[in-house]
Amino acid sequence: MAEQGTLFIYSGPSGVGKGTLLGPLMDPDSLRFSVSMTTRAPRPGEADGREYFFVSREAFEETIASGGLLEYAQYNGNYYGTPRKMVEEELAQGRDVILEIEVQGARQVRKAFPQAVSIFILPPSYEILCERLAGRGTESPQVVENRLAQAKRELLCAGEYDYIIVNGDVETARKQLQAVLTAAKCEKRFMDPFIEKVCEFA
């Protein structure tokens, strides 16, 4: 029977560069990205089942009612949630799973998985985050304003997380993220079963 995988919670405000940092670190054999479900429309270049599972509001609410989501929240008028089955199956097979979710959802997951390791990505400053969001050019001024308001609320919650990484220089921040993903596996709380196995002679 495979050892249980580690669940990572990965959060940060919109525009902070979460996907840029994480993308190159994904490994289908050891670290799986949990694809979230959402009711928002796909952005240019996004594909169903890759960035998100894009569904109708009715389908999302049916999934909530059936208990099929590990967590869910509303963000800028749209639902976002984590399908439960995939996460539980991957962890049971010994693979690590990373959930890219917002603060509200992260709190729900920590209640269900107290052993989860949480990582928050910060911008170098709020002003730089504003520039990054405005520079996307893919959303209306109202949506950008809403995202900045949400970002302020999320930044105030960074202290709830186990690890904080500042994404000023992408390469430096990516190395720090890789270090956290590696080091977290060696925390005593995850190594207790191995310690007991090694010390069976006692």
C-alpha positions, 0 to 999 in steps of 0.5 A: 500500500502506498504511503499517503501523499502530502497536500499543499495549499497554494494561495496568493492574490490574483496577478501575483504570479502563482502559475508562473512560479508553479508551472515548471515544478509540476511532475505528473509522477510525484506532484499533481495539480488539482484542477479546480471547477469554476463557473467563470468563462474561459480566458483566451488560451485556456482549455477545459480540464487543463486550467479549470473545469468550466461548468454552468452555475447549475452544474456547480450547485448540483456538485455542491449538493452532492458533496462532490467538492472539497471546498468552494467559494464565490469570487468576483461573482463566480463559483470556484471549487475543488473536486473531492474525488481526484484529490483523495485518490491521488493522495491515497496513491502516494502522490503529492497534490497542490491546490491553488485556491483562495483564502476562504477555500484554504480555510475549508481545506485545512479543517478537512486536512489539518496536515496540509502544508500551506504556501502564500505568494506575496507581491514585492509591494501592493503598487507592483501588484496593481501594475501587474493586474492593470497590465494584463489587459484582458479584463475591464476596469471594474473587474480589475478594481474588484480583484484589487479589493479582493487582493487587499483582503487576501494579503491581510490573511497571509499570516495564516499560512505556513510558508511565505514567498515574495515573488519579486524575482521569478527565478529566486521565488521559484527556487524558494518554492521548490525548496519549500515543496521538498523541505515540507516532506521532511517535517517531523509530522510526516516522518513519524510513521517512518521513525516508528518503522525504523525503531521497531527493534526497540 
